[in-house]
Amino acid sequence: MAIMPPTTSDKDVKSLIDHNIVTVERAASDLRRGLAVVISDGKSVILVQSAELLADLWIERFRSLSGTEPLVGLTKTRANVLHISPRSGDVALVKMSKHMDCAVIQSMADPADDLRRPMLGPYHVAQQGAEAIHEAGLKLCKIAKLLPAALFSIFLPTEDGRLWANDKGLLHVTAKDVLRFDHNDAEGLRKVTAAKVPLNGAEKTTMVAFRPDDGGTEHFALIIGDPNRHDPVLTRIHSECFTGDLLGSLKCDCGEQLNGAVKHMQEAGGGLLLYLAQEGRGIGLINKLRAYQLQDQGFDTVDANERLGFHSDERIFAPAAQMLKILGFSKVRLLTNNPLKVQGLEAHDVTVTERVKHAFPSNAHNDHYLKTKKKRSGHLLS
């Protein structure tokens, strides 16, 4: 009788995915603590450390751990600001020069003093071209809500990144798991609990909490009234905005959009507001404040994000699509002025039957911001 090979159950695969997501989050947490982590891609192994949190002592420890002279890795958007051209891909690798202590490296990562110190450098691009493993290193910085800039070792003389990391007391993660983190995290979202939360102007409201299987960041849904699940539901995807939603900041229109959406849904007889934990278009609150500082220097919201090393919008809408599916909605009338939200939902098998206009008058503090969203980000505000 033939012996059948062991099979991997769906439960085993899910457990492996969850473990990989947790490992990525642990690696991001280590970066936030100023520690180095090890990334491998099946053929290469490198050591990675956040540039934002460097101290000179850590640079020396990095050299000692890796046995190599570090390279400074920057995103293409940040490198362009410093007039550095990547040899390949979206990551520029810069050789360490004698004058590059931690203060210089931090200034390469953080544009706060770009106007005051415009002649930093000179910089010399490394002979080694960047690969997906370097993109994963900068992605890990983004997951950690740090500036996307890092110290990279050259490829380490080992084929087993996990074993090398264990020997050095460091955490190991694969480039594949880092680059797929957003997808896996969204796919793992599950409903945790729900409760009635009467709102001012919408007393029949239920709040639903969602959390990924790995225990990561929660997202929330507000079900206004009792929307019919057989018809396209009036829906708003709203990215959290501490300054606008809670403090009433006049620099954006987020608070008005949030409150206006609830009012619109109540008057329409019901709706669904998805509140995503993607502060500052996905770059985090601290980096959003850095972007505000750059805006005070005269840069618009798109340029500010790119000078920090980010894309103009780092958000993903897979979590919103997953929440809709869990709640039993497959078709929506989307309350938005942002075509990317329409595309984002439809890319994850949610049908957008109609885009419903959602705009508010500008004020003296956000007029330029709204004009920039229209001109450079394609928002439909007129």
N, C-alpha and C positions, 0 to 999 in steps of 0.2 A: 504494500500500500504506500502510495506517495505521501511524503511528509510535506504538508503545506507550510510555506514560510510564514512567520509571524506577521500579522497585519497591524497597522497603526489605526486605532479607532479615532473617530471624530473628536471624542473627549480628550484623547492623548494629544492630537494636533492642537486643539484649543488650549490645553494646558501649556504646551510648548510656546504658543504665541503669547499667552499671558505672561509666561516667565520672561520671554524676550522683551516685552514691553516694560515689565518691572525693571529689568536690567538696564534698559535705556534710561529710565527715570532715575535710577540709582547713579548711573554715570553722570547724568546732568546735575544731580545733586552734588556729586563730588566736585564737578567743575565750579559750582557756585561756592564751594568751600575753599577754592583756590588749589585743589588737588589736581594731579595729572591722572589721565585715564589712558587705557590702551585700546586702540581700534584695529581690527584686522578685516581683510576682505577675501580671505581664502588663498591669497598669493603674497600679500604684503602685510606688514605689521608696523604701526607707528605709535608714538607717544604724543599725546595732545594735552594742552593746558590753556586755559583762558588767558588772553592777553590783558583783559580788563583788570584782573585781580592780581597781576604779577607783583612780586617784590624781587629785588636783586638776589636775595638769598635763594628764591625759588628758581631763578634762572640757572644759578650754579648747581642746584640740586637736579634740575632738568638735564643739564649737561652730564652730570655724574650718572644719572639713571640710564640715559640713552647712549652715553659714550660718543655723542656726536654734537656738533655745533647746531643749535636750533635754527629753524626757518620760521619767519613770521608769515602767517596765512591771513589774507584779507579777501573779502568778497569782491567781485568785479566792480560793484557799484562804489564801494569805498576806495578801492584801488584807483578807479578813474579820477576820483577827487584829488588823490595824491599824485596823479600823472604817472601811474604805474600800469603797465600793460601786461596782463597775464599771458604766459606762454601758451596756455591751453585752458579750455573750459571756463568756469565761472569763479575760479579761485586763483589769486596771485600769490606766489611764494617768493618771499624776499629774503635775501641772505643777511645774516647778522653782521653788522659792522662794529668796529671798536667803540664808536660813539653811542651805540644803541643799548642804553641801560633800560631799566623798567619804565622810567618816566617817558623816554622816547617811544618805546613800544606802546605804552598806554595812549600817547598822543596820536600814534598811527591808527589806533582803534577808535578813539573818541574825538569827534570833530569840534568839541566845545571851544578850543583855542585856535581853530584853523585860521580865522581872520587875524588873530593877534600874532600868530607865528606861522606865516604862510610859506616860509622857506625851509621847512623840515627836510631832512635828507642829507646827502644824496642817497638814493635807494638803488640797490642792484638786484635785479630779478635773478632767482636761482636758475641754474641750468636744468634742474629737474622740473618737468611739467607736472601740473596738478592732475590728480585723478579723482575718481569717485570717493575714495577713502578720505581725501582732504575735504571734499564737499560734505561728507558725513561729519567730520570734525567741526566744521562751522555750523552745520545743522544742529549738532548737539549743543553748541553755545546758544543757539536760538531757542531750543527746547528749554534750556536753563534760564531763559529770559535775560541773557547777558548780551553784550555787544558781540556780533559775529566776527571775532578776530581771535587768533590762537597762535600759540607756539606749536610747531610740528617738529618732530625729529625726522631725520631721513629714514628710509626704510631700515628697520632693525634686522640684525642677522639671525632671524629665527622664523620658523614656519608655524610655530604654535603660539599664537598670541595669548591664549588663555593660560598656558603653562608659564610663559614669560611674566605675565601680569601677576600670577599667583606668587611666583618667586620674589617679585619686588613689592608685594603687598598692595597691589593696585587692582582696580576693577577693569574688567575686559568686556568689550561689547563689539558686535560685528557692524560693519558699515551698512549692510543690508537692513539690519534691524533698526538702525538709526534713520535711514532714509525712508523706511516704510512705517515709521512710528505713527505719524498722523493718521494714516489709513487704518492701521491696526487698532489704534486707540478709539477712533470713531466707530469702527465695526464692533468693538466690544462694549458700546454703551448699552446700559440696561436701566429700566425703570426701578427706582429704589423705593420711593414713597410718594404719596400725594395727600394734600389737605386743602380744605376750603380756606381761602384767604380773601375776605371781602375787601375790595378796593374802593377808594373814593371815586364815585361815578360808575363803578362796575362791581356791585356788591356780590353778584353771582359769579365768582371767579374761583377756579381751582388751580393750585400750584403743584406742579409735578417735578420731582427731582430725578435726574439721570446721572449715573456714574459709570465709568468704564470698568470692566471686569478686574483690571489691575489696581483699582482703588485710586485712580488719578483724578484729574480735575472734573468737577461736576458742572453740568449745564442744567438749565431750568426751562420749563414751559408754563405759560399762563393760559389756561383755557377760559376764555371770556364767554359767559353764557353757556349755551348748549348747542354748539354748531352741529349741523347735520353731516354725518360721515359719508353720506351718499353723494353729496354735492361738493364741488371744489370749495375748500375752506379759506376764508379770508385770513391770510397769514402774514406776520411780520417777523423777519429774522433780525434780531437786534443784538449787536455786539456790546458787551458791558462797557460802560464808560463811567468810571468813578467820579471824574470831575464834572461831567455833564449830567448824568442821571441822579447822582446823590448831592453834589455840591451846587448844582445849578450854574455851572460855568457858562460864560457867554462866548467862549472861544470856538464852540462847536454848536451843532443843532441837535445833539443826541437826546438831551432831556426833553425837548419839544417833540422829537420823533417818538420817544417812548410813551409819553403821556398822550400825545395825539393818536397813536395807534390804539391804545386802550379805549379812548373815547370813540374813535371811528368804529371799532369792533362792537362796542356796546350799542351804538346807534344802528349798526347794521344787523343786530340781532345775534351776534356771536362771532367768535374768531379765535385765533391761536397766535400767541406771541412766544417765539423761541428766543430765550435769553442766553446767548453763548458767552462762555468765558474766554473771550478773545479781545482783551483790552488793547486799545491803541492800534486797531487793525491787525492784531495778532503779535505785536512786539512787546507787550507788557507795559504796565503803568510807569515804571522808572524810565524806560526807553521813550515812552510817550512824552514824559516831562523833558527829556533831553531834546526831543523833536520840537517841543514848544520853545525851548531856549533858542534853538536855531531859527525858529520862526521869528522870534524877537530880534534876531540879527538881520532879518530881511529875506530869509529863504521861505519858499512856499512849502505847503505840507508834503508834497511829493519829493521835492529836493531835500527836505529835512530828513525824511526816512532814508533816502538813498545815501546821503552823506554819512548816516549812521551805519551804513552797510547793509541795510535791508532793501527788499523790494518795496515799491510804493504801497502795496497791500499784501500782507502775509497771511490773511485769513483763509480758512478752508470751510466749505459748507457741507462736508460729509456728515458732521455731527447733527446738523439740522435735518438732513435727509433721514438719518437713522431715527431721530426722535419722532419725525412725522410717521414713519412706518410703524414704530412701536405703538403710537397712539391711534393707528388705524386710518391714517389719511394718505392717499396716493395722488390727489390732485389739489392744487392750491390756486387761489387768486392772491398774488404776491404784492404786498404793500411795500413798494420800494421805488427808488429812483436809480438804483444801481444795476445795470444789465448783468454784471458779474454774478449777482445773486441768482438771477434767473438761470444763467448758464450753469452755475454751481449746483443747483438743485436738479436740473434736467440731466446733468452728467451722472447723477446718482439715482436715476430712474424715478424721479418725482416730476409729474406733469404740471407745468405752469400754464394754466388756461388763460390767464390775464395778468398783466402788470398794472397795478392800481397806483396812481400817482400819490406821492407822499412828501410834500414839500412845505416849508414854512418860511416866513419872511426873514431876511437877514437882519443883523444889527451891526453896529459900528465895529464890534470885535470879531465877528465871524464872516463879514462880507467877502473879504479876500479869500478866506478858506473855502466858502461855498463856490465862488467863481473858479477857484483852482480845481475843485472836484468836478465842475462842469467841463472846464476847458481841457484838463489833463487826464482826468480819470473817467470821462465819459458819462458822468451822472446826468440824468435827464431832469433838470430842474426848471425848465421853462415850460 
